[in-house]
Amino acid sequence: MAEKTHAKKPSRLKHMPSQVERKRYVFFRIQSSMRLDFSEARNAIMGSMLGWMGESGMAKAKPWVIRNLWSDREGVIQCSHKYVDDVKFALALVRQIGDSKAIFQTVRVSGTLKSGKEKL
């Protein structure tokens, strides 16, 4: 007898749900006397995180400053759910952006951008 071979349907999931890293969004405000540029603020934030967590911690935390949600003194950082406290602490360590002094204030941590924006 001839054996029938069935073609497998391609899976729609790229990863199992248990393997997908959960994200958190950290909403923050910056108190500064000068207008702040996105690239300067991002460099200060990432430099502080690199100093606090190191390269290994940065790779695990996967921080990302979201450019589309940047305003003059407010922004959002996406990171892994396990490293929210480290990201918040690294933000608190930033004292200067460019030539101006700055104070970072974490406003809210949210699991989705929509709920984070609604409650601001």
C-alpha positions as CSV (number, residue, x, y, z in Angstrom):
1,M,0.0,0.0,0.0
2,A,1.1,3.5,-0.7
3,E,1.5,5.7,2.3
4,K,-0.1,9.1,2.3
5,T,2.0,12.0,3.3
6,H,0.3,15.1,4.6
7,A,1.8,18.5,4.3
8,K,2.1,20.2,7.7
9,K,0.4,23.5,8.0
10,P,2.8,26.3,8.9
11,S,2.4,27.5,12.4
12,R,1.2,31.1,12.8
13,L,3.0,31.7,16.1
14,K,6.6,32.6,15.8
15,H,7.3,31.7,19.5
16,M,5.3,29.9,22.1
17,P,3.5,32.3,24.3
18,S,5.5,31.3,27.3
19,Q,8.7,32.3,25.5
20,V,7.6,35.8,24.6
21,E,9.2,38.4,26.8
22,R,6.6,40.7,28.5
23,K,7.1,44.4,28.0
24,R,6.5,47.3,30.3
25,Y,6.4,51.0,29.4
26,V,8.0,53.5,31.8
27,F,6.5,57.0,31.4
28,F,8.8,59.7,32.7
29,R,9.0,63.5,33.0
30,I,12.2,65.6,33.0
31,Q,12.5,68.8,35.0
32,S,15.0,71.1,33.2
33,S,15.4,74.8,32.6
34,M,16.3,74.3,28.9
35,R,14.5,72.7,26.0
36,L,15.7,69.1,25.5
37,D,16.6,67.4,22.3
38,F,15.5,63.7,21.9
39,S,19.0,62.4,20.9
40,E,20.7,64.1,23.8
41,A,18.1,62.8,26.3
42,R,18.3,59.3,24.8
43,N,22.1,59.3,25.0
44,A,22.0,60.4,28.6
45,I,19.4,57.8,29.5
46,M,21.3,54.9,27.7
47,G,24.6,56.0,29.2
48,S,23.1,55.9,32.7
49,M,21.6,52.5,32.1
50,L,24.9,51.2,30.7
51,G,26.7,52.4,33.8
52,W,24.2,51.0,36.2
53,M,23.3,47.6,34.6
54,G,26.3,47.0,32.3
55,E,26.2,45.4,28.9
56,S,24.8,42.1,30.1
57,G,22.0,43.8,32.0
58,M,21.2,46.1,29.0
59,A,20.9,43.1,26.8
60,K,18.5,41.4,29.2
61,A,16.4,44.5,29.9
62,K,16.1,45.5,26.2
63,P,15.5,49.2,26.9
64,W,14.1,51.3,24.1
65,V,13.3,55.0,24.2
66,I,10.3,55.5,22.0
67,R,10.8,58.4,19.6
68,N,7.2,58.9,18.5
69,L,6.1,59.5,22.1
70,W,8.8,62.1,22.9
71,S,7.7,65.6,23.7
72,D,9.8,68.4,25.0
73,R,10.1,67.1,28.6
74,E,8.2,63.8,28.6
75,G,8.9,60.4,27.2
76,V,8.4,56.6,27.3
77,I,10.9,53.8,27.7
78,Q,10.0,50.2,26.7
79,C,11.8,47.5,28.7
80,S,11.4,43.9,30.0
81,H,9.0,43.4,32.9
82,K,11.8,41.9,35.0
83,Y,14.0,45.0,34.8
84,V,11.5,47.9,35.5
85,D,13.1,48.7,38.8
86,D,16.6,48.9,37.3
87,V,15.4,51.2,34.5
88,K,13.7,53.5,37.0
89,F,16.8,53.6,39.1
90,A,19.0,54.3,36.1
91,L,16.7,57.2,35.2
92,A,17.1,58.6,38.7
93,L,20.9,58.6,38.3
94,V,20.8,61.0,35.3
95,R,21.7,64.4,36.6
96,Q,22.7,66.2,33.4
97,I,21.6,66.2,29.8
98,G,24.1,68.0,27.5
99,D,25.0,71.2,29.4
100,S,21.8,71.6,31.4
101,K,21.0,70.0,34.8
102,A,18.0,67.6,34.7
103,I,15.8,65.7,37.2
104,F,14.0,62.6,36.0
105,Q,10.6,61.7,37.6
106,T,9.0,58.4,36.8
107,V,5.3,59.1,36.3
108,R,3.8,55.6,35.6
109,V,4.6,52.1,34.6
110,S,2.1,50.3,32.4
111,G,1.8,47.1,30.5
112,T,0.3,48.8,27.4
113,L,0.8,52.2,25.8
114,K,-2.9,52.8,25.6
115,S,-3.6,52.5,29.4
116,G,-0.4,54.5,30.2
117,K,-1.5,57.4,28.0
118,E,-5.1,57.4,29.4
119,K,-4.0,57.8,33.0
120,L,-1.5,60.6,32.5
